Amino acid sequence: MADPERQKKPRRRRKKAASRPAPEAQKQGKSIEWVVGALMVLILLGSWAMMAGEYAKAEDGWRSDLTAEAEFIQGSPRRLRGGAAMLTSTMGFVDFLENAVVQIPSVFSVLRFTFTEKLWIPVTTILLLATAAGAGYGIRKVEHHLESTTPKHSPPDDR
């Protein structure tokens, strides 16, 4: 016969861990609004740089003579051409950003030129901003839906 002291005791059930982290743990990262706002600022800055570049090219002939850079790449040995092209690209990007800053005082001339000659830049900017805002709205809706459909765990059964 079995010893009464050795009888199995009923085990208590452990609570299952939630499949999603607690709401306070979810708030540790950047909010959706912050990310979408930062993306919109980047879109606006990139659009300004493009508008300033188009204006400088049309009015001042900015970067219209790139023969020195082409000769630099072609004159490099074959094994170094990729590095020369990367260096030239980096220098061109820095020049692009520098031009965007230099054109700030002539903001009204740049905007007038853009809206009369290069209307596709503001239209594209508006479409990109609307896409970013729509994506943020959609992500926020999905987040609210996921928060509202979290499984409700029943209390443990203590029998």
C-alpha positions in Angstrom: 0.0 0.0 0.0 1.1 3.5 -0.7 2.4 5.6 2.1 0.0 8.5 2.8 2.9 11.0 3.1 4.0 10.1 -0.4 0.7 10.9 -2.1 0.9 13.4 -4.8 -0.1 16.9 -3.9 -2.1 18.8 -6.4 0.0 21.2 -8.4 -1.0 24.8 -8.8 -1.1 26.0 -12.3 1.2 28.7 -13.3 0.0 31.7 -15.0 0.9 31.7 -18.6 3.1 34.6 -19.7 1.4 37.1 -21.9 2.3 36.8 -25.5 2.8 40.5 -25.8 4.9 42.7 -23.5 3.2 44.8 -20.9 2.0 48.2 -22.1 4.7 50.0 -20.0 7.3 47.8 -21.8 6.0 48.8 -25.2 6.4 52.5 -24.5 10.2 52.2 -24.2 10.9 52.8 -27.9 10.0 55.8 -30.1 6.4 56.4 -30.7 4.8 56.0 -34.2 4.1 59.7 -34.3 7.8 60.5 -33.6 9.0 58.2 -36.4 6.4 59.6 -38.9 7.3 63.1 -37.9 11.0 62.5 -38.4 10.3 60.9 -41.8 8.2 63.9 -42.8 11.1 66.3 -41.8 13.5 64.2 -43.9 11.2 64.4 -46.9 10.9 68.1 -46.5 14.7 68.6 -46.2 15.3 66.4 -49.2 12.8 68.3 -51.2 14.3 71.6 -50.2 17.8 70.3 -51.3 16.4 69.2 -54.6 14.6 72.5 -55.2 17.7 74.5 -54.3 19.8 72.3 -56.6 17.5 72.8 -59.5 17.4 76.5 -58.9 21.2 76.8 -58.6 21.7 74.7 -61.8 19.3 76.8 -63.8 20.3 80.2 -62.5 24.0 79.8 -61.8 25.0 76.8 -63.8 25.9 74.9 -60.6 27.6 71.5 -61.3 27.1 71.8 -65.1 30.8 71.2 -65.8 31.7 67.8 -64.3 34.5 67.0 -66.7 37.2 67.1 -63.9 35.3 64.5 -61.9 34.8 62.3 -65.0 38.5 62.5 -65.8 39.4 61.6 -62.2 37.4 58.4 -62.5 38.6 57.5 -66.0 42.2 58.3 -65.1 42.2 56.0 -62.1 43.6 52.5 -62.6 40.9 49.9 -63.2 41.2 48.4 -59.7 40.7 51.8 -58.1 37.8 53.1 -60.2 35.1 51.9 -57.8 36.8 53.8 -55.0 37.2 56.8 -57.2 33.5 56.7 -58.1 32.6 56.3 -54.4 34.7 59.3 -53.5 33.2 61.4 -56.3 29.7 60.4 -55.3 30.4 61.4 -51.7 31.9 64.7 -52.8 28.8 65.3 -54.9 26.5 64.6 -52.1 28.3 66.9 -49.8 28.2 69.6 -52.5 24.4 68.9 -52.8 23.9 69.5 -49.1 26.2 72.5 -49.1 24.1 74.1 -51.9 20.9 73.5 -49.9 22.3 75.5 -47.0 23.8 78.2 -49.3 20.4 78.8 -51.0 18.5 79.4 -47.7 18.8 83.2 -48.1 17.2 83.1 -51.5 14.2 80.9 -50.3 11.6 83.0 -52.1 13.5 82.9 -55.5 13.9 79.1 -55.1 10.2 78.6 -54.4 9.1 80.9 -57.2 11.4 79.1 -59.7 10.2 75.7 -58.4 6.5 76.5 -58.7 6.8 78.0 -62.1 9.4 75.7 -63.7 9.6 72.5 -61.7 6.1 71.8 -60.4 6.8 68.1 -60.2 9.0 68.6 -57.1 6.3 70.1 -54.8 3.7 67.6 -56.1 6.0 64.7 -55.4 6.7 66.2 -52.0 3.0 66.4 -51.1 2.5 62.8 -52.3 5.4 61.5 -50.2 4.2 63.5 -47.1 0.6 62.1 -47.6 2.0 58.6 -48.0 4.0 58.9 -44.7 1.0 60.3 -42.9 -1.3 57.5 -44.3 1.3 54.8 -43.3 1.5 56.3 -39.8 -2.3 56.3 -39.5 -2.5 52.7 -40.7 0.2 51.5 -38.3 -1.6 53.3 -35.4 -4.9 51.6 -36.3 -3.2 48.2 -36.4 -1.6 48.9 -33.0 -4.9 49.9 -31.5 -6.5 46.8 -33.0 -3.8 44.5 -31.5 -4.1 46.2 -28.1 -7.9 45.7 -28.1 -7.8 42.0 -29.1 -5.2 40.9 -26.5 -6.4 37.5 -25.1 -8.0 37.7 -21.7 -6.6 35.0 -19.5 -9.0 33.3 -17.1 -7.9 33.1 -13.5 -6.0 30.0 -12.5 -8.1 27.0 -11.4 -7.3 26.2 -7.8 -9.0 22.8 -7.3 
